[in-house]
Amino acid sequence: MADGPPPALVRRTFLIEAQQRGDVVLRVLGLFAVQGAEILTIEAAQEPDRTSIRIETGGLAEDAAQHLVERLRVLPAVTGVGLGWRAMA
């Protein structure tokens, strides 16, 4: 039995905290491109000591999402990664 709705009906949200570096957003987005993820929304906020990035994707299977989390966690500038999902309306 499946764990939730099929990937085409799910939006996955990645919350990424990173050290403030000029290229961190591009490095993060590069991993999504390699996975062929469909990015629906992206928000990035730079603060004096860190960068916060929120990326929402559509049509990404659970195993691909977990693989992205693992890849994000090993990026040198990344200090934290969170993942959530919700059904598309």
Steps between C-alpha positions, in 0.01 A plus 500: 500500500628849410597759762272782389388632162693434177797734429310689228250613763751604767686823567820453695646790695868522579617740772872564485717702737851588386795716581497832323695444178449669167449179302303287746163547323651396167665195654170394659304552177757299307409188698132545414590536131700176505196317642273656238281645773216730396545808720165666566615771740826619648560752775839606631576739782847618589568603857827627647616151605302255282289438192157335522361331188152355451440294185170336406502230233234302317506144364803389702488143633579433867826320425619784275408753771695305763797479263489879459493545879810280533681691225403838650628400845851436369536839331770684698295816560176324598433485875149350502240340272132429562248324273121499502220423255136578434245382246444731203158660484 
